[in-house]
């Protein structure tokens, strides 16, 4: 008898795997990919933070269930990972944290505290006093544009501006394609971490109105220390398969920077700037008939063992 499958902590996982042109299934209890030639590749799905499924990929019901059980996020993306169509949700299972995040986002004073904390963490300096969120966005935008210019000069890349059309991928210049590929990698593992921590990807503080607003907020705290330099470095070499080179380089920098160990603690540090506590259950609330089993993974991972049917 095999032990019950349970999610591993994010810090113990590898960051991501891209899959293209293959059938994903479960054989003998293992996650496998069968390519067009019938060749099988085993993927240790339980130790991967997220799997990005590109066009030409099919996945079975059993494989989706296995990914959900072990807390691996499945993300359906466009070619080169630059367009997100849908994602599974193996996390986000903590209503107290969702309510906590929602209160921080809804109250203007609390939201401003969070935005100021993000500014300080991103730029490593005190946030300007008496500035609105809109004014801070403007300051941030100017500094980001200048950072792109500095990195382009550092790596010897010709740079115009950050501009691309997801519907006309090949029309973008090489640096923009590399940047889009790099940021999509970062967004994938950040969404997996947000869900694993029990929060909602759509409830952002700086960004708003998008399904991944909070993902963008958190990813921006790491972007210029990780994937943006990678994108310019690859663009400077002008390789034949630039997008693939960017993915491999991102995977390496995620590992060397130990990014998966840092994202969830950073989320908690950011939200703690609101100086409030997650809400306690209401006195009249009904507890679960069958308590959830203890897990070694993150608090936001869904637990299938002992569910109340």
C-alpha positions in Angstrom: 0.0 0.0 0.0 1.4 3.4 -1.0 1.1 6.3 1.4 -1.5 9.1 0.7 -0.1 11.7 -1.7 0.3 15.1 -0.1 1.7 18.5 -1.4 5.3 19.3 -0.7 6.4 22.8 0.5 7.1 25.3 -2.3 10.7 25.8 -1.1 11.5 22.1 -1.8 10.3 22.2 -5.5 11.7 22.9 -8.8 10.2 26.0 -10.5 8.5 25.0 -13.7 8.3 22.7 -16.7 7.0 23.6 -20.2 5.3 20.9 -22.2 4.5 21.1 -25.9 3.1 18.6 -28.4 2.4 15.7 -26.2 -0.3 13.7 -24.4 -0.1 14.0 -20.6 -1.4 11.0 -18.6 -0.9 8.9 -15.5 0.7 5.5 -15.9 1.4 3.2 -13.0 0.6 6.1 -10.7 3.2 8.4 -12.3 2.8 11.6 -14.4 4.1 10.9 -17.9 4.2 12.8 -21.3 3.9 10.7 -24.5 5.2 12.6 -27.5 4.2 12.2 -31.2 6.6 9.3 -31.6 5.3 7.4 -28.6 8.2 8.2 -26.4 7.3 8.5 -22.7 8.9 11.0 -20.4 8.3 10.8 -16.6 7.8 14.1 -14.8 8.0 14.2 -10.9 4.8 16.3 -10.8 4.8 16.5 -7.0 8.1 18.3 -6.9 7.2 20.9 -9.6 5.7 24.3 -8.7 3.9 24.7 -12.0 3.6 23.0 -15.4 2.9 25.3 -18.4 1.0 23.6 -21.2 1.7 25.0 -24.6 -0.3 24.5 -27.8 -0.5 20.9 -29.1 -0.7 19.5 -25.6 -3.5 17.3 -24.3 -4.0 16.2 -20.7 -6.1 13.5 -19.2 -8.6 13.7 -16.3 -6.3 11.5 -14.2 -3.3 13.8 -14.8 -5.3 16.9 -13.8 -6.5 15.1 -10.6 -2.9 14.0 -9.8 -1.6 17.6 -10.2 -4.4 18.9 -8.0 -3.7 16.3 -5.3 0.0 17.2 -5.1 -0.5 20.9 -5.4 1.1 21.5 -8.8 -0.4 24.4 -10.7 -1.4 23.7 -14.4 -1.3 26.7 -16.6 -2.5 26.7 -20.2 -0.4 29.2 -22.2 0.1 30.3 -25.8 3.2 29.7 -27.8 6.4 30.6 -26.0 4.2 31.1 -22.9 3.2 34.7 -23.6 -0.5 34.3 -23.4 -2.4 32.7 -20.5 -5.6 31.0 -21.3 -6.5 29.3 -18.1 -5.1 27.8 -15.0 -6.0 25.1 -12.5 -6.2 26.0 -8.8 -4.5 23.6 -6.5 -4.4 26.2 -3.7 -6.3 29.2 -2.5 -8.1 27.0 0.1 -8.0 29.4 3.1 -11.1 31.6 3.5 -9.5 33.5 6.4 -6.6 34.6 4.2 -8.9 35.6 1.3 -11.0 37.8 3.7 -7.8 39.2 5.1 -6.5 40.1 1.7 -9.8 41.5 0.6 -10.0 43.8 3.6 -6.5 45.1 3.0 -7.4 45.8 -0.6 -10.8 47.5 0.1 -9.8 50.0 2.8 -7.9 52.9 1.3 -5.7 53.5 4.2 -4.6 49.8 4.5 -4.1 49.5 0.8 -1.8 52.6 0.7 0.3 51.0 3.5 0.7 47.8 1.3 1.6 49.8 -1.8 4.2 51.9 0.2 5.7 48.6 1.5 5.9 47.2 -2.0 7.7 50.4 -3.2 10.2 50.2 -0.4 11.0 46.5 -1.0 11.3 47.0 -4.7 13.5 50.1 -4.8 15.3 49.5 -1.4 14.7 53.0 -0.2 12.0 54.8 1.8 8.8 55.6 0.0 8.1 59.3 -0.7 5.8 60.9 2.0 2.3 62.1 1.3 1.9 60.5 -2.1 -1.3 58.8 -3.4 -1.3 55.4 -5.0 -1.6 57.0 -8.4 1.4 59.2 -7.8 3.4 56.2 -6.6 2.4 54.4 -9.8 3.8 57.3 -11.9 7.1 57.3 -10.0 7.4 53.6 -10.3 6.7 53.7 -14.1 9.4 56.3 -14.7 12.0 54.3 -12.7 11.1 51.1 -14.5 11.5 52.7 -17.9 14.9 54.0 -16.9 15.9 50.6 -15.6 15.1 49.0 -18.9 17.4 51.6 -20.6 20.2 51.0 -18.2 20.1 47.2 -18.6 20.0 47.6 -22.4 23.1 49.7 -22.3 24.8 47.3 -19.9 24.2 44.3 -22.2 24.7 46.2 -25.5 21.1 45.7 -26.7 19.4 48.2 -28.9 16.3 49.3 -27.0 13.3 51.4 -28.0 10.5 50.9 -25.5 8.6 48.1 -23.8 6.0 47.4 -26.5 4.5 44.2 -27.9 1.3 42.8 -29.2 0.4 39.3 -28.0 -1.7 38.7 -31.1 1.3 39.5 -33.4 4.1 37.9 -31.5 6.7 37.9 -34.4 6.1 41.7 -35.0 7.9 42.5 -31.7 11.6 43.0 -31.6 13.9 40.5 -30.0 14.4 42.3 -26.6 10.6 42.6 -26.2 10.0 38.9 -27.1 12.7 37.9 -24.6 11.2 40.1 -21.9 7.7 38.7 -22.5 8.9 35.1 -22.3 10.9 35.8 -19.1 8.1 37.5 -17.3 5.6 34.7 -18.2 8.0 32.3 -16.5 8.0 34.5 -13.4 4.3 34.9 -13.4 3.7 31.2 -13.5 5.7 30.3 -10.4 4.4 33.4 -8.6 0.8 32.4 -9.2 1.6 28.9 -7.9 3.1 30.5 -4.7 0.2 32.9 -4.2 -2.3 30.1 -4.4 -0.2 27.9 -2.2 -0.1 30.6 0.5 -3.9 30.7 0.4 -4.5 34.1 -1.4 -6.4 35.2 -4.4 -4.4 36.1 -7.6 -7.0 38.6 -8.8 -7.1 40.8 -5.6 -4.2 43.2 -6.2 -3.0 46.5 -4.7 -1.0 48.3 -7.3 -2.5 46.3 -10.2 -6.2 45.8 -10.5 -8.9 44.6 -12.8 -7.0 41.6 -14.1 -7.2 37.9 -13.1 -3.5 38.0 -12.0 -3.3 41.4 -10.4 -1.8 40.2 -7.1 0.6 38.0 -9.1 1.8 41.0 -11.0 2.2 42.9 -7.7 4.4 40.2 -6.1 6.3 39.3 -9.3 7.4 43.0 -9.7 9.3 42.7 -6.4 11.6 40.1 -8.0 11.5 41.0 -11.7 14.5 43.2 -12.0 16.7 41.0 -9.8 15.9 37.8 -11.7 14.3 37.6 -15.2 14.8 41.0 -16.7 18.6 40.8 -16.7 18.2 37.3 -18.1 16.1 38.6 -21.0 18.6 41.3 -22.0 21.5 38.9 -21.7 19.9 36.4 -24.0 18.8 39.1 -26.4 22.4 40.4 -26.6 23.5 36.9 -27.9 20.7 36.8 -30.5 20.4 33.0 -30.4 18.4 31.1 -33.0 15.8 29.9 -30.4 15.7 32.9 -28.1 12.5 32.0 -26.3 13.8 28.6 -25.4 17.1 30.1 -24.2 15.3 32.5 -22.0 13.2 29.7 -20.4 16.3 27.7 -19.6 18.1 30.7 -18.2 15.1 31.7 -16.1 14.9 28.2 -14.6 18.6 28.4 -13.7 18.3 31.9 -12.1 15.2 30.7 -10.1 17.3 27.9 -8.7 20.4 29.9 -8.0 18.5 32.8 -6.4 16.3 30.3 -4.4 13.3 32.2 -5.5 10.7 29.6 -4.5 11.9 29.9 -0.9 11.5 33.7 -0.9 8.1 34.3 -2.6 5.7 33.2 0.2 7.6 34.9 3.0 7.7 38.1 0.9 3.9 37.9 0.5 3.5 37.6 4.2 5.9 40.5 4.8 4.1 42.7 2.3 0.6 42.1 3.8 1.8 42.5 7.3 2.4 46.2 6.5 -1.3 46.7 6.9 -0.9 46.0 10.6 -4.0 44.0 11.0 -4.6 40.3 11.7 -6.5 37.7 9.6 -10.1 37.6 10.8 -11.3 35.0 13.3 -14.2 32.7 12.4 -17.6 34.2 13.2 -19.1 32.8 16.4 -22.1 31.3 14.5 -19.9 29.6 11.8 -20.1 25.8 11.6 -16.7 24.0 11.7 -16.0 21.2 9.3 -17.6 17.8 10.3 -14.3 16.1 9.5 -11.2 18.2 10.2 -8.6 18.4 7.5 -5.6 16.1 7.8 -2.2 17.6 8.8 0.0 18.3 5.8 3.6 19.2 5.1 2.8 21.5 2.3 1.6 25.1 2.3 -1.5 26.2 4.2 -3.3 27.1 0.9 -3.0 23.7 -0.6 -6.2 21.8 -0.9 -6.3 18.5 1.1 -8.3 15.6 -0.3 -7.8 13.2 2.5 -10.6 13.4 5.1 -12.9 15.7 3.0 -16.4 16.1 4.2 -18.5 14.5 1.5 
